[in-house]
Amino acid sequence: MKKIKIVLFITLLSLTGVKAETTKDCFEGLNRATFKFNQVLDGAIFKPVASVYRALPSPIRSGTSNAMDNLSNLVTIPNNILQGQFKEAGENTLRLAINSTIGVLGIFDVANSFGFEAYEKEDYGQTLGSMGVKPGCYLVLPVLGPTTVRDTVGSLGNLMGGDAWYNITAGKDTQHVSDVEYWGSRGLTGIDFRAKNLDSIDNLEKNSMDFYASVRSLYLQDRERKILNSKATTETQNDGDWEEVETQ
């Protein structure tokens, strides 16, 4: 059943017209080596930690996930504006304000109760793509995983002043919050994401003839969907993340 759902996810993306634009795997040899390294690292560190995290009470995991999603608005909002999504930018700003105050730093999604539902997350790679910048070659980065040349450049926007959370934490000219807290929040986001996908990723690996190629295909198709702001979604995809294929 799980295998069928994953195949269905890929098939429905195709049927709904969401096709990954041709992206060359220019560095496939190096990418595959990095992918193997990431798998070893995942098995030794991230998966065990995520398994422990997943065993925590549901309210703790839910609150942590909500808080991390709330912080992501600090990147989403400026990208909404850059893409001309002013309505979304306004509502995401209200979500951030409400959840950061009444919602106790975003632990509780109070804004949703007020009718402000969460929009798709946006980032600088998506903004570049919406402006017509081609993805360039596919890349697999150590620890960070799949990306493209365009999305890597977009990610640098966070370190060049584009991430307000970074600016008030690890930014050189600010003393509000420590570097440890900033990087800790980024690490926690990864652990939360991995915990949600323990079964999904294991199942995808088990049922893929070429796990590397499967991950590459899913990532590129999902990035194209996000850049096009496509409404094509299925039950098998949760939270708008390329790996988050619900299999339970």
C-alpha positions as a printed Julia matrix, in Angstrom:
248×3 Matrix{Float64}:
  0.0    0.0     0.0
  2.8    2.39    0.88
  4.56   1.66   -2.4
  1.34   2.32   -4.31
  0.9    5.7    -2.61
  4.41   6.83   -3.53
  3.91   5.78   -7.16
  0.5    7.56   -7.08
  2.16  10.74   -5.81
  4.59  10.85   -8.73
  1.87   9.91  -11.25
 -0.57  12.58  -10.04
  2.1   15.27  -10.28
  2.52  14.3   -13.91
 -1.22  14.17  -14.62
 -1.79  17.6   -13.08
  0.8   19.16  -15.34
  3.51  19.68  -12.73
  6.63  18.6   -14.57
 10.16  19.27  -13.43
 11.95  21.32  -16.01
 14.95  19.5   -17.44
 17.74  19.88  -14.92
 21.08  18.31  -15.72
 22.86  16.26  -13.11
 26.22  17.7   -14.15
 28.06  16.4   -11.1
 26.34  13.03  -10.74
 29.45  11.18   -9.58
 30.17  13.68   -6.84
 26.46  14.02   -6.03
 26.09  10.28   -5.55
 29.14  10.21   -3.27
 27.72  13.08   -1.2
 24.34  11.34   -1.13
 26.01   8.21    0.29
 27.79  10.35    2.88
 24.49  11.94    3.89
 22.9    8.5     4.21
 25.67   7.38    6.57
 25.34  10.59    8.57
 21.59  10.19    8.7
 21.84   6.63    9.95
 24.42   7.51   12.59
 22.96  10.78   13.9
 19.79  12.24   12.45
 17.59   9.16   12.27
 18.36   8.02   15.86
 17.8   11.55   17.22
 14.61  11.89   15.18
 13.39   8.54   16.54
 13.85   9.77   20.11
 12.17  13.07   19.23
  9.26  11.21   17.67
  8.72   9.34   20.94
  8.04  12.63   22.76
  4.42  13.45   23.63
  2.43  14.74   20.65
  1.78  18.24   22.15
  5.54  18.8    22.47
  6.21  17.76   18.88
  3.25  19.75   17.58
  4.29  22.87   19.49
  7.87  22.6    18.26
  6.73  22.16   14.67
  4.39  25.15   14.97
  7.17  27.32   16.39
  9.56  26.39   13.57
  6.85  27.07   10.96
  6.2   30.43   12.61
  9.87  31.38   12.29
  9.85  30.37    8.61
  7.51  33.31    7.95
 10.51  35.59    8.44
 11.81  34.24    5.13
  8.45  33.66    3.47
  7.14  37.22    3.93
  9.95  39.07    2.09
  9.72  36.5    -0.7
  5.95  37.02   -0.91
  6.68  40.71   -1.46
  9.43  40.06   -4.03
  7.02  37.85   -5.99
  4.22  40.41   -5.82
  2.13  38.27   -3.47
  1.03  41.2    -1.34
 -2.14  39.58    0.01
 -0.15  36.56    1.16
  2.55  38.81    2.62
 -0.05  40.72    4.64
 -1.76  37.63    5.98
  1.54  35.91    6.78
  2.6   39.02    8.66
 -0.61  38.86   10.69
 -0.01  35.15   11.31
  3.49  35.9    12.53
  2.32  38.69   14.84
 -0.59  36.72   16.3
  1.27  33.46   16.79
  4.39  35.13   18.17
  2.35  36.89   20.86
 -0.95  35.21   21.67
  0.42  31.91   20.39
  3.43  32.05   22.75
  6.29  32.36   20.24
  4.37  30.29   17.71
  3.91  27.18   19.86
  0.16  27.49   19.31
 -1.29  28.26   15.88
 -3.84  30.77   17.16
 -3.9   32.62   13.82
 -5.49  29.63   12.13
 -8.38  29.85   14.59
 -8.82  33.48   13.55
 -9.18  32.45    9.91
 -5.59  33.1     8.79
 -4.6   29.77    7.26
 -0.97  29.05    6.47
  0.23  29.7     2.91
  2.92  27.81    1.05
  6.41  28.54    2.36
  8.49  30.73    0.04
 12.25  31.15   -0.24
 14.77  33.03   -2.37
 15.29  30.07   -4.71
 11.57  30.11   -5.52
 11.69  33.86   -6.05
 14.6   33.52   -8.49
 12.7   30.78  -10.29
  9.58  32.94  -10.53
 11.75  35.62  -12.13
 12.81  33.2   -14.84
 16.2   32.13  -13.48
 16.92  28.58  -14.64
 17.76  25.94  -12.0
 21.2   25.16  -13.34
 22.74  21.85  -12.38
 21.34  19.55   -9.72
 23.45  19.4    -6.56
 23.58  17.33   -3.4
 25.16  19.24   -0.52
 26.68  17.63    2.57
 24.09  17.5     5.39
 21.72  19.89    3.56
 20.85  17.4     0.82
 19.31  18.0    -2.64
 19.28  21.42   -4.26
 20.23  23.16   -7.5
 22.72  25.87   -8.38
 19.89  28.44   -8.4
 18.51  27.32   -5.05
 21.99  27.31   -3.52
 22.45  30.92   -4.6
 19.0   31.68   -3.22
 19.94  30.13    0.12
 22.86  32.53    0.36
 20.26  35.29    0.59
 19.63  34.2     4.17
 23.25  34.79    5.07
 23.33  38.13    3.26
 20.63  39.79    5.33
 17.54  38.13    3.89
 16.62  36.16    7.0
 15.35  38.38    9.81
 15.76  35.53   12.3
 19.41  35.28   11.26
 19.82  39.04   11.57
 18.79  39.11   15.22
 20.76  36.01   16.14
 23.84  34.99   14.22
 24.16  38.35   12.43
 27.48  40.0    13.11
 26.1   43.36   14.22
 23.4   42.16   16.61
 23.54  40.85   20.15
 19.9   39.98   20.8
 20.14  36.19   20.66
 23.19  33.94   20.57
 24.53  32.1    17.55
 23.87  28.83   19.34
 20.16  29.59   19.55
 19.97  30.43   15.86
 21.77  27.31   14.65
 19.95  25.27   17.28
 16.62  26.35   15.79
 17.82  25.39   12.31
 18.93  22.0    13.56
 15.64  21.47   15.37
 13.77  22.21   12.16
 15.71  19.43   10.47
 15.07  16.98   13.3
 11.35  17.8    13.32
 11.2   17.28    9.56
 13.12  13.99    9.75
 10.88  12.69   12.55
  7.78  13.3    10.43
  9.3   11.25    7.64
 10.93   8.26    9.31
  8.56   5.77    7.7
  8.19   7.65    4.41
 11.9    7.88    3.66
 12.58   4.29    4.73
  9.74   3.11    2.53
 10.9    5.16   -0.44
 14.41   3.74   -0.11
 13.1    0.18    0.23
 10.89   0.41   -2.85
 13.21   2.37   -5.13
 15.4    0.66   -7.67
 17.63   3.74   -7.46
 17.04   5.71   -4.25
 19.28   8.56   -5.4
 17.32   8.98   -8.65
 13.98   8.79   -6.81
 14.96  11.54   -4.38
 16.28  13.68   -7.23
 13.03  13.29   -9.19
 10.8   14.09   -6.21
 12.85  17.11   -5.24
 12.93  18.64   -8.72
  9.21  18.08   -9.34
  8.27  19.6    -6.01
 10.49  22.63   -6.52
  8.86  23.22   -9.91
  5.4   22.94   -8.31
  6.32  25.53   -5.69
  7.83  27.94   -8.19
  4.7   27.74  -10.35
  2.56  28.12   -7.21
  0.64  25.11   -8.47
 -2.37  23.95   -6.47
 -1.63  20.36   -7.45
 -1.51  18.5    -4.16
 -2.3   14.97   -3.06
 -2.92  13.15    0.17
  0.56  11.74   -0.13
  2.24  15.09    0.28
  2.14  16.79    3.65
  3.37  20.21    4.7
  4.59  21.17    1.22
  7.97  19.47    1.58
  9.33  17.28   -1.2
 10.14  14.27    0.96
  7.09  14.49    3.18
  5.11  11.72    1.55
  2.43  10.56    3.98
  2.32   6.77    4.05
  0.33   6.02    7.19
